[in-house]
Amino acid sequence: MRPLTFILLLIFLSVVYSVASAITITGPRTIEFSEDETVTCNKEGGCRVITNDAFDALTGKVEELRRLLKEEKSKICV
């Protein structure tokens, strides 16, 4: 189960990184998407932009769940 968790985390991080690198902030309330990202957003039902704090909280929660899963697995295997 542990390799699967890492694979899913890497996929998630690569998706977030690719989305974050495809936008530019041009003003205090303006975010511009690249043409490719605009097409992808429209095709997939829209996009969401999250703050660094929200992203850190999300990755922290994933790490916490991974740690809890590891603890439960060690209890079962003993």
MOUR-V987398 format. One record per residue. N is the residue number from 0. RES is the residue in three letters. PHI is phi as a letter, one per 20 degrees, with the letter a starting at -180 (999 if undefined). D_FIRST is the distance of its C-alpha to the first C-alpha in Angstrom with 2 decimals. Layout:
# MOUR-V987398
N/RES/PHI/D_FIRST
N/RES/PHI/D_FIRST
This chain:
# MOUR-V987398
0/MET/999/0.00
1/ARG/f/3.79
2/PRO/f/5.68
3/LEU/f/5.29
4/THR/f/6.45
5/PHE/f/9.01
6/ILE/f/10.09
7/LEU/f/10.79
8/LEU/f/12.55
9/LEU/f/14.54
10/ILE/f/15.59
11/PHE/f/16.69
12/LEU/f/18.58
13/SER/f/20.24
14/VAL/f/21.43
15/VAL/f/22.82
16/TYR/f/24.46
17/SER/f/26.04
18/VAL/f/27.43
19/ALA/f/28.74
20/SER/e/30.48
21/ALA/e/32.14
22/ILE/c/34.18
23/THR/c/37.15
24/ILE/d/38.78
25/THR/d/42.51
26/GLY/a/43.83
27/PRO/f/43.10
28/ARG/c/42.05
29/THR/c/41.42
30/ILE/c/38.22
31/GLU/d/38.65
32/PHE/e/36.03
33/SER/f/36.43
34/GLU/f/37.63
35/ASP/f/34.38
36/GLU/f/32.39
37/THR/f/35.03
38/VAL/f/34.67
39/THR/f/30.89
40/CYS/f/31.27
41/ASN/f/33.91
42/LYS/f/32.00
43/GLU/e/28.81
44/GLY/n/30.72
45/GLY/o/31.29
46/CYS/c/29.78
47/ARG/c/29.12
48/VAL/d/29.79
49/ILE/d/28.14
50/THR/f/29.47
51/ASN/f/27.94
52/ASP/f/27.76
53/ALA/f/25.88
54/PHE/f/23.41
55/ASP/f/23.03
56/ALA/f/22.54
57/LEU/f/19.85
58/THR/f/17.87
59/GLY/f/18.58
60/LYS/f/17.17
61/VAL/f/13.86
62/GLU/f/13.83
63/GLU/f/14.93
64/LEU/f/12.26
65/ARG/f/9.55
66/ARG/f/11.84
67/LEU/f/12.34
68/LEU/f/8.80
69/LYS/f/8.85
70/GLU/f/12.31
71/GLU/f/11.72
72/LYS/f/9.21
73/SER/f/11.99
74/LYS/f/14.58
75/ILE/f/13.37
76/CYS/f/13.04
77/VAL/e/16.50
